[in-house]
Amino acid sequence: MAACLKCGGEGDYSFRVLEVHTLHVRDLDGEKRVQALGDFREYAVCCVCAQARLDRALRPERYLVKRLAPFLAVLAFGLAVTAVCWTWEPALRLLGAAGIFCGGAGIVSVLRGAGREKRACAALPQEEALRRAAWECLLETAPKKAGDNDLTYIPVNPETLKLKNGDLGIVYNLLPAVAKQAWDRLHGAEPPEKP
């Protein structure tokens, strides 16, 4: 079994993934994506790292301070600018209002995402929740760049193999031609064995 991607210990949850390389190209018409499929990779995550990620999902309040800090700072800045500049230039009041709106929207988004993840993990059986947490740990730790390309990963598992190529493109944000290639390559591969 491969070593844990996060800590280097012995991996307990193995994942076979297909890399997707995405290059964002800017031109006069705006931004376009160029995608290509990479290689199949084997990654693993240990039980300890998966359990830590699951604990973070089930008890997000301990980890939210770090994620909320930037939005709280923007909110505080917006409140301060609004309070100090209320009688001054209207543009500064608008800046303060924008800070309040952006900070508040960011806080609500982080809290909703944490709540959604907590409910999803709490609804799963323990082993399934741990496997999902191991997958999330892999996504957080695996390389995200290869040169100028962004890297994303498609898992080779029974759920992914059930998807049609159009659904595969929607779920993994693939261009239509790349979705068809991915479907063809995934169906030529054997799904990984469950530990």
Secondary structure as a PSIPRED ss2 file (coil, helix, strand):
# PSIPRED VFORMAT (PSIPRED V4.0)

   1 M C   1.000  0.000  0.000
   2 A C   1.000  0.000  0.000
   3 A E   0.000  0.000  1.000
   4 C E   0.000  0.000  1.000
   5 L C   1.000  0.000  0.000
   6 K C   1.000  0.000  0.000
   7 C C   1.000  0.000  0.000
   8 G C   1.000  0.000  0.000
   9 G C   1.000  0.000  0.000
  10 E E   0.000  0.000  1.000
  11 G C   1.000  0.000  0.000
  12 D C   1.000  0.000  0.000
  13 Y E   0.000  0.000  1.000
  14 S E   0.000  0.000  1.000
  15 F E   0.000  0.000  1.000
  16 R E   0.000  0.000  1.000
  17 V E   0.000  0.000  1.000
  18 L E   0.000  0.000  1.000
  19 E E   0.000  0.000  1.000
  20 V E   0.000  0.000  1.000
  21 H E   0.000  0.000  1.000
  22 T E   0.000  0.000  1.000
  23 L E   0.000  0.000  1.000
  24 H E   0.000  0.000  1.000
  25 V E   0.000  0.000  1.000
  26 R E   0.000  0.000  1.000
  27 D E   0.000  0.000  1.000
  28 L C   1.000  0.000  0.000
  29 D C   1.000  0.000  0.000
  30 G E   0.000  0.000  1.000
  31 E E   0.000  0.000  1.000
  32 K E   0.000  0.000  1.000
  33 R E   0.000  0.000  1.000
  34 V E   0.000  0.000  1.000
  35 Q E   0.000  0.000  1.000
  36 A E   0.000  0.000  1.000
  37 L E   0.000  0.000  1.000
  38 G E   0.000  0.000  1.000
  39 D E   0.000  0.000  1.000
  40 F E   0.000  0.000  1.000
  41 R E   0.000  0.000  1.000
  42 E E   0.000  0.000  1.000
  43 Y E   0.000  0.000  1.000
  44 A E   0.000  0.000  1.000
  45 V E   0.000  0.000  1.000
  46 C C   1.000  0.000  0.000
  47 C H   0.000  1.000  0.000
  48 V H   0.000  1.000  0.000
  49 C H   0.000  1.000  0.000
  50 A H   0.000  1.000  0.000
  51 Q H   0.000  1.000  0.000
  52 A H   0.000  1.000  0.000
  53 R H   0.000  1.000  0.000
  54 L H   0.000  1.000  0.000
  55 D H   0.000  1.000  0.000
  56 R H   0.000  1.000  0.000
  57 A H   0.000  1.000  0.000
  58 L H   0.000  1.000  0.000
  59 R C   1.000  0.000  0.000
  60 P H   0.000  1.000  0.000
  61 E H   0.000  1.000  0.000
  62 R H   0.000  1.000  0.000
  63 Y C   1.000  0.000  0.000
  64 L H   0.000  1.000  0.000
  65 V H   0.000  1.000  0.000
  66 K H   0.000  1.000  0.000
  67 R H   0.000  1.000  0.000
  68 L H   0.000  1.000  0.000
  69 A H   0.000  1.000  0.000
  70 P H   0.000  1.000  0.000
  71 F H   0.000  1.000  0.000
  72 L H   0.000  1.000  0.000
  73 A H   0.000  1.000  0.000
  74 V H   0.000  1.000  0.000
  75 L H   0.000  1.000  0.000
  76 A H   0.000  1.000  0.000
  77 F H   0.000  1.000  0.000
  78 G H   0.000  1.000  0.000
  79 L H   0.000  1.000  0.000
  80 A H   0.000  1.000  0.000
  81 V H   0.000  1.000  0.000
  82 T H   0.000  1.000  0.000
  83 A H   0.000  1.000  0.000
  84 V H   0.000  1.000  0.000
  85 C C   1.000  0.000  0.000
  86 W C   1.000  0.000  0.000
  87 T C   1.000  0.000  0.000
  88 W C   1.000  0.000  0.000
  89 E C   1.000  0.000  0.000
  90 P H   0.000  1.000  0.000
  91 A H   0.000  1.000  0.000
  92 L H   0.000  1.000  0.000
  93 R H   0.000  1.000  0.000
  94 L H   0.000  1.000  0.000
  95 L H   0.000  1.000  0.000
  96 G H   0.000  1.000  0.000
  97 A H   0.000  1.000  0.000
  98 A H   0.000  1.000  0.000
  99 G H   0.000  1.000  0.000
 100 I H   0.000  1.000  0.000
 101 F H   0.000  1.000  0.000
 102 C H   0.000  1.000  0.000
 103 G H   0.000  1.000  0.000
 104 G H   0.000  1.000  0.000
 105 A H   0.000  1.000  0.000
 106 G H   0.000  1.000  0.000
 107 I H   0.000  1.000  0.000
 108 V H   0.000  1.000  0.000
 109 S H   0.000  1.000  0.000
 110 V H   0.000  1.000  0.000
 111 L H   0.000  1.000  0.000
 112 R H   0.000  1.000  0.000
 113 G H   0.000  1.000  0.000
 114 A H   0.000  1.000  0.000
 115 G H   0.000  1.000  0.000
 116 R H   0.000  1.000  0.000
 117 E H   0.000  1.000  0.000
 118 K H   0.000  1.000  0.000
 119 R H   0.000  1.000  0.000
 120 A H   0.000  1.000  0.000
 121 C H   0.000  1.000  0.000
 122 A H   0.000  1.000  0.000
 123 A C   1.000  0.000  0.000
 124 L C   1.000  0.000  0.000
 125 P C   1.000  0.000  0.000
 126 Q H   0.000  1.000  0.000
 127 E H   0.000  1.000  0.000
 128 E H   0.000  1.000  0.000
 129 A H   0.000  1.000  0.000
 130 L H   0.000  1.000  0.000
 131 R H   0.000  1.000  0.000
 132 R H   0.000  1.000  0.000
 133 A H   0.000  1.000  0.000
 134 A H   0.000  1.000  0.000
 135 W H   0.000  1.000  0.000
 136 E H   0.000  1.000  0.000
 137 C H   0.000  1.000  0.000
 138 L H   0.000  1.000  0.000
 139 L H   0.000  1.000  0.000
 140 E H   0.000  1.000  0.000
 141 T H   0.000  1.000  0.000
 142 A C   1.000  0.000  0.000
 143 P C   1.000  0.000  0.000
 144 K C   1.000  0.000  0.000
 145 K E   0.000  0.000  1.000
 146 A E   0.000  0.000  1.000
 147 G C   1.000  0.000  0.000
 148 D C   1.000  0.000  0.000
 149 N E   0.000  0.000  1.000
 150 D E   0.000  0.000  1.000
 151 L E   0.000  0.000  1.000
 152 T E   0.000  0.000  1.000
 153 Y E   0.000  0.000  1.000
 154 I E   0.000  0.000  1.000
 155 P E   0.000  0.000  1.000
 156 V C   1.000  0.000  0.000
 157 N C   1.000  0.000  0.000
 158 P H   0.000  1.000  0.000
 159 E H   0.000  1.000  0.000
 160 T H   0.000  1.000  0.000
 161 L H   0.000  1.000  0.000
 162 K H   0.000  1.000  0.000
 163 L C   1.000  0.000  0.000
 164 K C   1.000  0.000  0.000
 165 N H   0.000  1.000  0.000
 166 G H   0.000  1.000  0.000
 167 D H   0.000  1.000  0.000
 168 L H   0.000  1.000  0.000
 169 G H   0.000  1.000  0.000
 170 I H   0.000  1.000  0.000
 171 V H   0.000  1.000  0.000
 172 Y C   1.000  0.000  0.000
 173 N C   1.000  0.000  0.000
 174 L C   1.000  0.000  0.000
 175 L C   1.000  0.000  0.000
 176 P H   0.000  1.000  0.000
 177 A H   0.000  1.000  0.000
 178 V H   0.000  1.000  0.000
 179 A H   0.000  1.000  0.000
 180 K H   0.000  1.000  0.000
 181 Q H   0.000  1.000  0.000
 182 A H   0.000  1.000  0.000
 183 W H   0.000  1.000  0.000
 184 D H   0.000  1.000  0.000
 185 R H   0.000  1.000  0.000
 186 L H   0.000  1.000  0.000
 187 H H   0.000  1.000  0.000
 188 G C   1.000  0.000  0.000
 189 A C   1.000  0.000  0.000
 190 E C   1.000  0.000  0.000
 191 P C   1.000  0.000  0.000
 192 P C   1.000  0.000  0.000
 193 E C   1.000  0.000  0.000
 194 K C   1.000  0.000  0.000
 195 P C   1.000  0.000  0.000
